[in-house]
Amino acid sequence: MTIIREIQGVNAKETNGSIVDSNVIGAIKSISPATTVHARITFKPLTIVRLLLFDSTGKIEINIWNAM
């Protein structure tokens, strides 16, 4: 399972298919390099939200700019 969470806080942990971390904002069961991940984020305009995308190859840090 691919886990998307905020970069701040402790690492997300998966236990028996359940994600236990208050920082987790979403999860994707499968993903490929061709997959585009869209996230709806409700913060102030122009806020940059830093996320970590975890998969079997390690972790990839991504930045998402929310738009109005």
Backbone bond lengths (Angstrom), bond angles and torsions (degrees), N, CA, C in turn:
res aa  C-N    CA-C-N  psi(-1)  N-CA   C-N-CA  omega(-1)  CA-C   N-CA-C  phi
1 M - - - 1.456 - - 1.520 109.11 -
2 T 1.297 116.08 135.58 1.458 121.10 176.00 1.515 108.84 -90.43
3 I 1.320 116.67 131.44 1.461 121.46 -176.62 1.514 109.25 -113.23
4 I 1.322 116.00 131.23 1.458 120.75 173.92 1.521 106.92 -110.41
5 R 1.315 117.17 128.43 1.456 119.79 179.27 1.518 109.36 -146.66
6 E 1.313 115.35 164.56 1.454 119.67 174.48 1.519 108.87 -67.04
7 I 1.341 116.13 146.98 1.466 120.05 -175.93 1.527 111.31 -69.91
8 Q 1.323 117.65 -26.87 1.455 119.58 179.29 1.531 109.29 -77.14
9 G 1.305 116.32 154.77 1.456 120.45 175.44 1.520 111.72 96.24
10 V 1.299 115.55 -176.12 1.457 120.74 -177.73 1.520 110.00 -79.39
11 N 1.316 115.67 163.55 1.458 120.19 179.51 1.519 110.44 -64.47
12 A 1.320 114.87 142.48 1.462 119.56 176.28 1.524 108.66 -70.04
13 K 1.298 116.46 141.59 1.453 120.75 179.08 1.524 108.48 -122.66
14 E 1.316 115.43 140.18 1.455 120.61 179.38 1.518 108.15 -109.41
15 T 1.340 116.90 125.59 1.450 122.06 -179.42 1.519 108.93 -127.45
16 N 1.317 116.78 114.27 1.460 122.01 -179.99 1.525 111.96 51.65
17 G 1.314 116.05 41.56 1.456 119.98 177.92 1.513 114.64 82.83
18 S 1.330 117.27 -5.30 1.461 120.47 178.96 1.523 109.14 -104.43
19 I 1.321 116.22 134.63 1.455 120.50 179.63 1.521 108.63 -90.56
20 V 1.326 116.56 127.76 1.455 121.10 -177.82 1.524 108.56 -116.44
21 D 1.319 116.84 91.96 1.460 121.60 177.66 1.512 107.20 -172.52
22 S 1.317 117.07 124.67 1.459 120.49 -178.72 1.522 111.50 -68.01
23 N 1.348 117.43 -15.89 1.459 120.40 -179.76 1.521 113.22 -85.53
24 V 1.329 116.96 -9.88 1.457 119.38 -178.36 1.517 109.20 -70.28
25 I 1.329 116.48 128.25 1.459 119.64 179.64 1.521 111.80 -111.36
26 G 1.306 118.01 -7.13 1.453 119.19 177.94 1.512 110.83 -179.86
27 A 1.318 116.27 165.35 1.454 121.10 178.89 1.521 109.17 -144.44
28 I 1.319 116.13 143.51 1.451 122.07 178.21 1.520 107.00 -120.81
29 K 1.334 117.12 125.80 1.456 119.59 -175.49 1.526 112.43 -71.01
30 S 1.315 117.95 -31.54 1.462 119.76 177.19 1.518 109.00 -149.87
31 I 1.318 115.68 151.36 1.459 120.23 -177.98 1.524 108.50 -152.97
32 S 1.307 116.45 146.68 1.455 121.19 176.32 1.519 108.27 -124.96
33 P 1.328 117.84 164.18 1.476 119.13 -179.91 1.525 113.01 -57.27
34 A 1.337 117.26 -24.99 1.461 120.43 -178.64 1.526 112.62 -85.79
35 T 1.327 116.88 -4.06 1.459 120.52 -177.11 1.521 110.80 -79.11
36 T 1.312 116.44 133.80 1.455 121.71 173.90 1.520 108.15 -99.49
37 V 1.322 116.27 127.20 1.458 120.84 -179.07 1.522 108.70 -99.26
38 H 1.321 116.09 123.81 1.456 121.31 177.30 1.529 108.16 -111.74
39 A 1.299 117.49 135.84 1.462 121.17 178.09 1.514 109.19 -131.04
40 R 1.319 116.37 130.66 1.458 120.60 175.89 1.524 107.18 -91.65
41 I 1.311 116.39 118.41 1.459 121.44 -175.23 1.517 108.94 -122.29
42 T 1.310 116.61 130.75 1.463 120.41 -177.43 1.523 109.95 -109.24
43 F 1.316 115.43 87.12 1.451 122.38 174.30 1.518 107.73 -131.41
44 K 1.304 116.81 -177.25 1.462 120.29 178.32 1.532 109.97 -62.30
45 P 1.317 117.52 152.41 1.469 119.90 179.74 1.530 111.72 -56.48
46 L 1.306 115.34 143.51 1.463 124.53 176.70 1.528 113.94 69.50
47 T 1.318 117.05 10.29 1.458 119.72 174.94 1.530 109.17 -70.38
48 I 1.306 116.52 134.14 1.462 120.92 176.05 1.524 107.57 -96.72
49 V 1.304 116.51 121.31 1.455 121.49 -179.60 1.523 107.94 -105.12
50 R 1.308 116.26 120.07 1.464 120.60 -179.64 1.519 108.77 -93.98
51 L 1.304 115.78 126.71 1.456 121.26 -178.40 1.520 109.75 -124.39
52 L 1.309 115.37 158.33 1.457 120.41 170.73 1.520 107.68 -112.91
53 L 1.308 115.52 132.61 1.459 121.09 176.66 1.524 107.15 -107.66
54 F 1.321 116.13 114.24 1.456 120.95 -178.37 1.522 109.61 -97.83
55 D 1.308 117.42 132.95 1.455 120.74 172.38 1.523 108.62 -145.98
56 S 1.321 116.35 -172.40 1.462 119.80 -174.39 1.527 112.43 -67.88
57 T 1.326 117.63 -15.19 1.461 119.78 -179.31 1.522 112.37 -93.11
58 G 1.313 117.58 -1.13 1.458 120.69 -178.03 1.508 110.09 126.09
59 K 1.312 116.76 -146.31 1.451 119.50 -179.21 1.518 110.17 -124.30
60 I 1.312 115.50 143.14 1.454 121.95 -179.97 1.518 107.28 -124.56
61 E 1.318 117.09 123.92 1.461 120.36 178.12 1.517 109.07 -87.32
62 I 1.315 116.32 132.71 1.456 120.41 178.69 1.517 109.33 -130.33
63 N 1.297 116.19 152.58 1.461 121.99 175.03 1.521 108.40 -111.27
64 I 1.317 116.49 136.56 1.459 121.15 177.34 1.513 108.09 -123.24
65 W 1.323 116.39 125.07 1.455 121.32 175.32 1.516 107.22 -97.71
66 N 1.317 117.25 122.65 1.462 117.77 179.09 1.520 109.60 -81.33
67 A 1.303 115.69 148.68 1.458 121.37 -178.53 1.521 109.33 -124.68
68 M 1.320 115.25 154.08 1.464 119.17 178.72 1.519 108.80 -92.76
